[in-house]
Amino acid sequence: MSAPVLTELPTGLDDLSVWPASAARLPDGNLSVGGVSLADVADRFDTPAYVLDEGEVRARCRTYRAAFPDAEVMYAAKAFLSRTMVRWIDEEGLGLDVCSAGELELAVTAGFPAERIVLHGNAKSPREIETALRLGVGRVMVDSHSEIARIAALVGPGSRQKVMVRVVPGVAAGGHEKIRTGTDAQKFGLSLTDGSAQHAIARVLGLPQLELSGLHCHIGSQITDVRPYLVAVRRMVGLMARIKASHGVTFPELDMGGGHGVAYRPGEAALDLTSLARRLTRELSSSCAAAELPVPGLVIEPGRAIVAPAGVALYRVLAVKHTGSTLFVAVDGGMSDNPRPALYGARYAPRLIGRSATAEPVAATVVGRHCEAGDVLAVDALLPGDVRPGDLLAVPVSGAYQLSMASAYNLVGRPPVVAVHEGSARLLVRRETAEDFRRRDIGV
């Protein structure tokens, strides 16, 4: 049975609203990003491949700096990190939020100032804490009671380390239950409701090796509504007031985390950054005034919102077939280079590039090459009815949580990252090869 034909061109089919601002239509059905033809990138660097628009990354960094002129903006490295990305973030004046010794060491060896780095993570190893202290990170985020003693024990004689306590404020927000981090009964942070956060703060205040620079919370990811952030601010200020009453101290910083949502397909909602900045800072000021507290310096941690819309994934179609009423389009990548659809039910809008298509659009399921039924990249994707092997598909909003979460499943090498800017393309991260796998496997 053939796939259903869409008799009218749907509104989003030729919509470039979720693409980088530099995206432009070229003749013969092709697209360019950063002044570079995506088909040319695929020919030169092969597929699958990630394309990253340098101009888009930098513009989004500047947008954050303009929206939050008095706040400290920390880029969340877990979204995507490379040496070149480190340089862009540094040059645009952002700080860096890392979650492992690997991310930390890559950033520092790439020249990023350690004092502008925060070490996160719910289960930091002694080695990671020691590395952070040795390199001189600006702050370490305390995520559990056991970390307090561990950090204090590793601080050298006569030294002090700035720390923040991660608080769970009891706010539910986020695009999927697996990425909601502001409620109890999940692995991150210390609960506000059961007193764990207050107890941890008291312990930190009692240790001369540690300097409590402020509090932190992160309520979830892919959030498109400002209101949960306002609720979280009120609860965090309430905690600050109780700490002042019981310990006589105030904090210079309040880190409200990130989780700022973006649109992955035309017509989807995204977090209004201007509204967030205006309402968040106003709520913080008014809540502190009501509690008779000084207003702490605001810290935010965007990751996805900076890099996701700057990325495009390129795939080559390997097979097209009908199974019942479903048209399956299989490509040369899949869940090894983008696990988000399998993990969170994420939805993308692939687009045919590299040739003109006159066939009516049809609804297709774009699947990967891996030996899993759940290896699906896009459901109900609108593609020309004559889509065929050898075609190129481009998937926008692919800059975050793809390479950083990629795996070696089926020993399929991870794709390269190609930066495009002002008409030129250059390799940032090379493709993983069979030789890489052989070198790691030392058994006989």
C-alpha positions in Angstrom: 0.0 0.0 0.0 1.4 3.4 -0.9 1.9 6.2 1.6 -0.8 8.8 1.9 -0.3 11.6 -0.5 -0.6 15.2 0.8 -2.5 17.0 -1.9 -1.6 20.5 -0.6 1.9 21.7 0.3 1.8 21.8 4.1 2.8 25.1 5.7 6.0 23.8 7.3 7.3 21.9 4.4 9.4 24.7 2.9 9.6 26.7 6.2 13.2 27.6 7.2 12.2 29.1 10.6 14.0 26.5 12.6 17.1 26.6 10.5 20.2 28.8 11.2 19.6 32.4 10.2 22.1 32.0 7.4 20.2 29.2 5.7 19.3 30.0 2.1 17.6 28.2 -0.8 19.8 27.4 -3.8 18.9 26.2 -7.3 18.0 22.6 -7.8 16.5 22.0 -4.4 19.7 22.6 -2.4 20.3 24.6 0.7 23.2 26.5 2.0 24.2 27.3 5.6 26.9 29.7 6.5 27.3 30.4 2.8 28.2 26.8 2.1 26.1 24.3 0.0 25.0 21.4 2.2 25.2 19.1 -0.7 28.8 20.1 -1.2 29.5 19.4 2.5 28.1 15.9 2.0 30.2 15.3 -1.1 33.4 16.6 0.6 33.0 15.1 4.0 30.7 12.2 3.3 27.6 11.3 5.4 26.4 11.1 8.1 27.9 14.4 9.2 27.1 17.2 11.6 27.3 20.8 10.2 27.7 23.6 12.7 27.1 27.3 11.8 29.8 29.4 13.6 27.9 32.6 13.0 24.7 31.2 14.6 26.6 30.0 17.7 28.2 33.4 18.1 24.9 35.3 17.5 23.1 33.2 20.1 25.9 33.9 22.6 25.5 37.6 22.0 21.8 37.4 22.3 22.1 35.9 25.8 24.7 38.5 26.8 22.3 41.3 25.6 19.2 39.8 27.2 21.0 39.3 30.6 23.6 42.1 30.7 24.0 41.9 34.5 24.0 38.1 34.7 26.8 35.5 34.3 26.0 33.3 31.3 27.6 29.9 31.5 27.5 27.6 28.4 26.5 24.1 29.3 29.2 22.0 27.7 27.2 18.7 27.9 25.2 20.0 24.9 28.2 20.0 22.6 31.9 20.5 23.2 35.0 20.7 21.1 38.2 22.7 21.2 36.8 25.2 18.7 33.6 25.5 20.5 35.6 26.3 23.7 37.3 29.1 21.8 34.0 30.5 20.5 32.5 30.5 23.9 35.6 32.2 25.4 35.7 34.9 22.7 32.0 35.6 23.2 32.5 36.2 26.9 30.6 33.3 28.4 31.6 31.0 31.2 31.6 27.2 31.0 29.6 24.6 32.9 31.2 21.1 32.7 30.1 17.8 34.1 33.2 15.6 34.0 37.0 15.7 34.2 36.9 15.0 30.4 35.0 18.1 29.6 37.0 20.1 32.1 40.4 19.0 30.8 39.4 19.6 27.2 38.3 23.1 28.0 41.4 24.0 30.0 43.8 22.5 27.5 42.0 24.5 24.8 42.9 27.6 26.7 39.7 28.4 28.6 40.3 30.1 31.9 39.6 27.7 34.7 38.3 30.4 37.0 35.3 30.8 34.6 34.4 27.1 34.8 31.8 25.5 37.1 32.1 21.7 37.8 28.7 20.0 37.9 27.6 16.4 38.3 25.6 14.3 40.7 28.4 11.7 41.2 31.8 13.3 41.0 34.7 10.9 41.5 37.6 11.8 43.8 39.7 12.1 40.7 37.3 14.6 39.1 37.2 16.7 42.3 41.0 16.6 42.6 41.4 17.6 38.9 39.0 20.5 39.4 40.9 21.8 42.4 44.3 21.3 40.8 43.2 23.2 37.7 41.6 26.0 39.8 37.9 25.9 38.7 35.9 28.8 39.8 33.1 26.8 41.6 32.2 23.3 42.4 28.5 22.4 42.5 27.7 20.3 45.7 25.1 17.7 44.7 25.1 15.4 47.8 26.1 15.3 51.5 29.0 13.0 50.7 30.6 15.5 48.3 30.9 18.1 51.0 33.4 16.1 53.1 35.1 14.9 49.9 35.7 18.3 48.5 36.8 19.7 51.9 39.3 16.9 52.4 40.9 17.6 49.0 41.3 21.3 49.5 44.9 22.1 50.2 46.1 23.6 53.5 45.4 27.3 53.7 43.2 27.2 50.7 39.4 27.7 50.1 37.2 26.5 47.3 34.1 28.2 46.2 31.1 25.9 46.1 27.4 26.2 45.4 24.7 23.9 46.7 22.3 22.4 44.2 18.8 22.6 45.5 15.7 20.7 44.3 13.0 23.4 44.5 10.0 21.1 43.8 9.1 22.5 40.5 8.0 20.2 37.6 9.1 21.5 34.2 10.6 20.1 31.0 9.7 18.5 27.7 9.8 14.9 28.9 9.7 13.1 32.3 13.3 12.0 31.8 14.6 15.5 31.6 12.6 17.0 34.5 15.2 17.7 37.3 13.4 20.1 39.6 11.2 17.6 41.5 12.0 15.2 44.3 12.5 11.5 43.6 15.2 12.1 41.0 19.0 11.8 41.3 20.1 15.4 41.2 20.5 17.9 44.0 19.3 18.2 47.6 15.6 18.5 48.4 14.1 21.7 49.7 11.0 19.9 51.1 12.7 17.3 53.3 15.4 19.7 54.7 18.3 18.1 52.9 19.3 21.3 51.2 19.2 23.3 54.5 21.3 20.7 56.2 23.9 20.7 53.4 24.1 24.5 53.5 24.7 24.4 57.3 27.5 21.8 56.9 29.2 23.9 54.2 29.1 27.0 56.3 30.8 25.1 59.1 33.8 24.1 57.0 36.6 26.7 56.7 37.9 25.0 53.5 34.7 25.8 51.6 33.3 29.2 50.6 29.6 29.0 49.9 29.2 31.5 47.0 25.5 30.8 46.4 22.7 28.4 45.6 21.8 26.6 42.4 18.8 24.9 40.9 17.9 23.4 37.6 14.3 22.5 37.0 14.4 20.6 33.7 15.3 20.8 30.0 13.4 21.9 26.9 11.2 24.3 28.9 9.2 26.7 26.8 7.2 28.4 29.5 8.6 31.2 31.7 6.3 30.5 34.7 8.1 27.5 36.2 11.3 29.6 36.5 9.4 32.3 38.4 8.0 29.7 40.9 11.6 28.4 41.3 13.0 31.8 42.0 10.4 32.5 44.7 11.2 29.2 46.4 14.9 29.8 46.2 14.6 33.3 47.7 12.4 31.8 50.4 15.2 29.4 51.3 17.8 32.2 51.2 15.6 34.1 53.7 15.5 31.1 56.1 19.2 30.7 55.9 19.7 34.3 56.7 17.4 34.0 59.7 19.1 30.9 61.0 22.8 31.6 60.1 22.9 35.3 59.5 24.4 35.0 56.0 23.4 36.1 52.5 24.7 34.8 49.2 26.3 36.7 46.4 25.0 34.4 43.7 21.9 32.5 42.6 22.2 30.1 39.7 18.9 29.3 38.0 20.3 26.7 35.6 19.3 26.4 32.0 16.9 24.1 30.2 15.7 26.8 27.8 13.6 25.1 25.1 13.9 25.5 21.3 11.6 24.7 18.4 12.7 21.5 16.6 10.0 21.7 13.9 8.2 24.7 12.3 5.3 25.9 14.5 6.6 24.5 17.7 7.0 26.7 20.8 10.3 28.0 22.0 11.2 29.8 25.2 10.9 33.6 24.8 14.3 34.7 26.0 13.4 38.4 26.2 10.4 37.6 28.3 12.4 35.2 30.5 15.1 37.8 31.1 12.6 40.6 32.0 10.3 38.5 34.2 13.1 36.5 35.9 15.1 39.5 36.9 12.0 41.4 38.0 10.8 38.4 40.1 14.2 38.0 41.7 14.3 41.7 42.6 10.8 41.8 44.0 11.1 38.6 46.0 14.4 39.7 47.5 12.8 43.1 48.4 9.9 41.3 50.1 12.3 39.1 52.1 14.6 42.1 52.9 17.5 40.4 51.2 20.2 41.9 48.9 19.7 40.8 45.3 22.3 38.2 44.4 24.1 38.1 41.1 22.1 35.9 38.6 23.8 33.0 36.8 22.2 31.1 34.0 23.4 28.0 32.1 22.0 27.7 28.5 23.4 24.9 26.3 20.8 23.6 23.9 19.5 27.1 23.2 22.9 28.2 22.0 24.0 25.3 19.9 21.0 23.2 18.9 19.6 25.6 16.3 23.2 26.1 14.9 23.5 22.4 13.8 22.3 20.4 10.8 22.7 16.7 10.4 23.3 15.3 6.9 22.3 11.7 5.9 22.3 9.7 2.7 19.2 7.6 2.0 20.1 3.9 1.7 16.7 2.2 1.3 13.1 3.1 0.7 10.3 0.6 1.3 6.6 0.3 2.2 5.5 -1.9 5.0 1.7 -1.9 5.1 0.7 1.8 5.0 4.0 3.1 6.3 6.7 4.4 4.0 10.1 3.8 5.6 13.1 5.8 4.5 16.3 4.3 5.9 19.5 6.5 6.2 23.1 5.9 6.9 23.0 7.1 10.5 20.6 6.6 13.3 20.4 6.2 17.0 24.2 6.0 17.3 24.5 9.6 16.2 21.2 10.9 17.5 19.7 8.9 20.4 17.2 11.6 21.4 14.2 10.2 19.5 14.7 6.8 21.1 15.3 8.3 24.6 12.8 11.1 24.8 10.5 10.7 21.8 12.2 13.8 20.2 10.7 14.8 16.8 12.6 16.3 13.9 11.7 17.7 10.4 14.1 16.2 7.8 14.2 17.9 4.4 15.3 16.6 1.0 18.3 18.5 -0.4 20.6 18.2 -3.4 17.9 17.9 -6.1 14.6 19.3 -7.1 11.5 17.3 -6.4 8.2 17.6 -8.2 6.4 14.7 -6.6 3.7 15.5 -4.0 4.9 15.3 -0.4 4.0 12.2 1.6 4.3 11.2 5.3 7.4 9.0 5.8 9.1 7.4 8.8 12.8 8.1 8.7 14.7 5.3 10.3 18.4 4.5 11.0 20.6 1.6 10.1 20.9 0.0 13.5 19.6 -3.3 14.7 16.8 -1.9 16.9 13.1 -1.4 16.1 13.3 1.9 18.1 16.0 3.3 15.8 13.7 6.0 14.4 14.8 9.5 13.6 11.5 11.1 12.5 7.9 10.0 12.3 5.5 11.6 9.8 8.3 13.4 8.1 7.1 15.2 5.0 9.2 14.1 2.1 8.7 14.0 -1.7 6.9 10.9 -2.8 9.7 10.0 -5.2 12.4 9.9 -2.4 14.9 7.2 -3.4 18.2 5.7 -2.4 21.1 8.1 -2.9 19.1 11.2 -1.9 20.4 13.5 0.8 18.3 14.5 3.8 19.2 17.4 6.1 17.9 17.6 9.6 17.9 21.1 11.3 18.3 21.8 15.0 20.9 19.0 15.4 23.6 20.9 17.2 22.9 19.7 20.8 22.9 16.3 22.5 23.8 14.4 19.3 27.6 14.0 19.1 27.8 14.5 22.9 25.5 11.5 23.4 26.7 9.4 20.4 27.7 5.8 20.8 29.6 3.1 18.9 26.6 0.8 18.5 27.2 -1.8 15.8 30.7 -0.3 15.6 29.5 2.4 13.4 31.9 5.4 13.7 30.6 8.7 15.1 30.2 11.4 12.4 32.5 14.3 11.9 31.6 17.9 12.8 32.1 20.4 10.0 32.0 24.2 10.8 30.7 26.5 8.2 31.1 30.3 8.2 31.2 33.0 5.5 31.4 30.6 2.6 34.0 28.2 3.9 33.8 24.8 5.6 36.4 23.2 7.9 36.6 20.1 9.9 36.3 20.5 13.7 36.0 16.8 14.7 37.1 14.0 12.4 35.0 10.9 11.7 35.6 7.9 13.9 37.0 5.1 11.9 37.4 1.3 12.0 41.1 1.9 12.9 40.0 3.8 16.0 38.0 0.7 17.2 40.9 -1.6 16.5 43.4 0.5 18.4 41.1 0.5 21.5 40.6 -3.3 21.4 43.9 -4.6 22.8 42.8 -8.2 23.6 44.1 -11.3 21.7 
